[in-house]
C-alpha cells in the first residue's frame, strides 16, 4: 500500500517495524555497492533485488523507482559525511587542514569513494537522475571552501587580494582527481599525502610564507 504526499504523489509504504527498517537499510547498502560497481545506468533493479534476496516489487515497496533508490543512496552517503564533520566545521585555514583529514578517512571507505567517483562522472549525461544532486553538491562545496578562505582573510591568516573561488575550485579538483587515481591504483597513489602536499603549497601561496 502507498501513502500520498501533500502534492498527491504516491509514496511507497516502508513500514515502521524494526525488521522493515533493517531490510530497507540492507537494500540501500546493496544498492550502494551495485551503483558503485556498475554505475546507475549499468545496474539493474533485478540485480539489486537478487542480491537482497527479494523481488523487484520488494525493492519498490521501499523505493518507488530506481531513481528514488539512487537519491536515497546519495542521501545515505551524505549522512556519513555529516557525521564525520560534526555540528560545526573548523574556521579559516583550519578547514583546509580538515580536508586532509577527510581524505585520510576516505581511504578507509573505498566503496563510498567509488560510488561518488562513478556517479559524479556519470551525472554529466543529459537526464541523469543524479545530475541536480552533483550540481548542487559542487556548488555547496565551492561555497564552503570559499567561505573558509574568506574567514582566513578576516582572521588575518591570508592576504586579502585573492581570487577565492579559483582557489576553492583548485582544491576540489585536486581532491576529486586524486580519488580517481587512488581507486585505479590504491597501492601506488597516496592521496592523503598528495592532498596534504598540494594544500600545504596552496597555504604557502595564500599566506605569502612557507607553511
Secondary structure, DSSP 8 states (H G I E B T S, - for coil): -EEE-TTS-EEE---SSHHHHHHHHHHHHHHHHHHHHHHHHH--HHHHHHHHTS-HHHHHHHSSSHHHHHHHHHHHHHHHHHHHH-SS---THHHHHHHHHHHHHHTT-HHHHHHHHHHHHHTTSTT-TTHHHHHHHHHHHHHHHHHHHHHHHHTTSS-SS--HHHHHHHHHHHHHHHHHHHHH-TTT--HHHHHHHHHHHHHHHHHTS--
